[in-house]
Amino acid sequence: MHVFVAGATGAVGRLVVPLLLDGGHQVTGISRSAAGVERVRRQGAAAVQADAFDPEALAEVVAGAAPDAVIQQLTDLGDADAEATDRLRREGTRNLVAAAKAAGVPRIVVQSLCWAYMPGDDPADETVPLDTGAAPPRAGLVDGVEAMEAAAADLETGVLLRYGILYGPGTWYAPGGQAAAALAGDPGARFIGTVQADESVISFLHVADAARAAVAALDWPSGPVNIVDDEPARSREWVPVLAAALGVPAPEPTAGRQTWARGASNALARSRGWRPEYPTWRTGFAAQGA
């Protein structure tokens, strides 16, 4: 299969490319920068420079590649700009889907997220609706996810991978990342999220498991699938473990929770044969610094 990877140099995309090549697939990856293009080529894949916000250029490179499937791993989180990230989900995905549709590509696998569900007390499965009635600023995130997933559904097959909070190399939760800076009280930390040790429930996912799911999803049917580890956890449980792994002080536990922070179930993904190699953040946090 010829797979077109958008976001080939991101934290997940850079792992997806070699997995695809090892599986015998032909790969074309795109990057916004010349340095990113060179990085993809060094991995052994074809690479082109293109911007997801440029629909004409994107249509040209997708048509030129003529892939059998597209994997979307687009992110814009380096500067912790939530609005830019929401725009990329909405407009970047729409442009990518339009380019794929024009080129006759039937399948797309999209990086979505699992914390856009409606509030609740139990880990969400895929039947739980998105939190479309959320107030700002959460509304921007949910609206972006809804638009991204709706765009993907415009192709014959659109698989929506609702990832947990990503950790591991290249993420904010890696040693030296923005989560460590936030935990250490650095006022300059650029971090979208929280490291408050309260009752909010979070589901995590190692980037290596995210990449494996993206490749496996090339054979999955349309629709959303939660890709998370086996242990949704209260922040007051995981924050001290992360702090210890990063070598920074842990904050004091606090009461209360964000009602939407409920975690997610990976039962559907497991029923399709996916298993996380890092089944719990308890050991995964420490392993990422090894």
N, C-alpha and C positions, 0 to 999 in steps of 0.2 A: 504494500500500500504506500502511496505517496502522501505524506502528511505535511501540511503547511502549519508551522508553529509561529503564532503571533505572540510576542513577548518572550522570545527565545533566550534572552539574556537575563531574565528576572530570576528571583530566588527559586521558583519552581521550574520555569522554562529551561534554565541551564541544566537541570537534571533530566527533564523530559527528552531533550535532544539525544543524549547518549543512550538512554533506554530504548528509544525508537530505533536507533541505528543498530544496537545490539540485537533487537528483535527482527532485523532484516528489512526494516522499512526504509524507503527513500525519504529524505527530510529536506525541506526548505524552510529556513528560519528568517524572520525579519527583525531588524533592530533600527531604532531611530538614529544611531550613531555609527560612524565608520569603525570605531573601536569595537562596538558590539558586533558588527558584521564580521570583522576579522576573528573575533572570539568564536563565533558560530562556525566559521570555516575551519578553525583549528580543531574543532571537535569532529570534523569529517563530514559536515553537512553543507549543502548549498546555502547561500545567504544573500539577502538583498537588503538595501537600506530603504526604509519607508516609514511614514508616520501614519498612525491610525486615524489621525484627524484630517488627513488628506485623502478624501474618497477617490479622486481620480487616480492618484499614484497607487493607492492600495488596489484598486480594481485592475490596474495594469500589471502589477506584480503577481496578483493571484491568477489572473488569466494566463500570464506567462508561465507560471509554475504548473498550472493545470493539475492540482492535487485531487486526491480521492476524498480527503477529509481535512478539516481545519481544527487545530487545538488553540483555543484562546487562553493565554495566560497573561493578559495585559494588566499591568499595575502601574501606578504613578505615586508610590508611597515614599520615595526617597526624601522628599521635603516635607512629609507629613501634612500634605495639603488635601484635606478632605473634599473640598469642592472640586479640585482638579481630578481626584480619583473618581468621584461620582460622575463627572463629565465623561471621563474615559469609559466608564461602564456603559453610559447611555450612548454617546456619540461614536466612540471607538468601536464598540460592538456592532452598532447599527451599520457603520461603514464596512466593517469586516464581513458581516452577513450579506450585505448588498453585493459586495465584490464576489463572495462565494457563490451566491445565487446566480449572478450574471455569468460566472464561469462554469455553471452546471455542477457545482460541488454539492453533494446531497447531505453531508454530515458535518456537524460541529460539536466540539466538546468545549464547554465554557467554564472558566473559573468563577464561581459564585461564592456565597458565604452563608453560614448557618446561624448567624445572630440577627437575622432580619425577620424572624418569626414573631407572631403576636405574643404578648406576655402570657405566662402560665407558670404552673408549679412543677411540671414534669418535663424531662427532656423531650424536645419536639421531634416528631417524625415528619415525613414529607407531606402528610395530609394536613398539617397545621397551616393556616393561611399566613401570608406575609403581613407584617404590621403596618398596613397601608394607612391607618388612621393616626400614626405617630405624629407627635408635635416636633417642630424644628428643635435642634439640628438633626435629630434622628430621621426626620422625614426625608432629608436629602439622600441619606444612605439607602433607605428602603425604596424610595422612588427610583434610584439608580439601579438597584438590584432588579426591581420589577421591570424596568425598561430593558435592561440587558437580557433578562430571561425571555421576555416577550419577543425581542429581536431574534434570539436564537431559535425560537419556535417557528420562525418563518421558513426554515429549511426543512427538508424531509425528515431529518433526524437531528434533534437538538438535545444533547445530554448536559444537564446543569449540575455541576459538582459544587455542592454547598460545603465548602471547606470550613473546618474549625480555625481557631486562631493559630496561625502558622508560627512555628519556632524551628530552630536549626540554623545552619549556615546561611548567611545573607539576610536574615530576618532581624526585626527589632529585639527579639528575645535571645539572640546569640550573645556570647561574651563580648563586651565592648559595644553592644547595641544600645538603642535608645531606651529600652526598658531598664537596663542597668543604670543609665544616667538618671532616669526618672526616679528609680528606687533610691539612688544616692542623693536625691534632692537637688540635682543640677537644674537651675532655673532656665538654662538654655536648651534643655532636652526637647527635641521635636518629636512628639509622641502622641499618636491618636489612640486613646485607650485609657485604661486605668490600672494602677497597681495598688489600689486600695484594698485592704484585707477585710472585706465585708462578706455578706451572705450571698452576693451575686454568684450565679453558677455559670461556668465557662467550659466549653469543649475545645480541646487543643488538637493539633495535628502537626507531625513532623513533616518538613518539606519533602523528604524522601518518600514518605507515604503518599503525599499529595501527588508527586510525579508519577508514582506507580499507578495510582487511581486514574490519572489522565490517560495513560496508555491503555489500561484495561478498558476504559470507557469507550474506546473505539469500537468495541463489540457490544455495547449496551444499548437498550432501547431508549427512546426519548423520555424526557422528564427529569425532575430533580432527584438527586441522591445525596444524602448527608455523608460527607467524608470526614470523619472525626475519629479520635481514639476511643478506647473503651471506657474511659472514666471521666464523665462530666464532674466537675468539682467546684465547691464553694471557693471563692477567692481567698478566704481566710485559711484555706488548706494549701492552695498551690502557691500563693505569694511567698510564704516563708521558704518553700522548697526552691523556688526560682532564685530568691535572694541568696540562699546558701550556695547554689550552683554558680552564681555570678560573682560571689565574693563581696556582696554589698549588704548593708543592714536591712533587716526586714521591718516594715512599719508595724505599729501596734494594731491588733484586730479592732474592727469597728462594727457597729450594728447596722442593720438596714441592707437593702439590696435594690438593684435595678430590676424592675419586674420583667423586662424583656430578656434578662440574662438568665436563661433557663437551661442552657446546654442543648445537646441534640443526640439522637439515637443513630447508631450506625448499622442497625439491623438489616436494612435494605441492601446496603453495600456488601455486607457479609453474606447475604443470601445469594449474591452474584459472584461470590468467590474472592472478593477483596478482603485482605486481613492486614491490619497495621503491623509493621515490623516494630514499631514503637507503640505498644498498646496502652501505655500510660505515661503521662508527663512526669510521674514520680521518678522514673529512671531516665526518661528521655531528656529532661533538662540537664542532668549531669552528663549524659552521653554526648551532648552537642559541644561540650567543651573539652572532650577527650582528645 
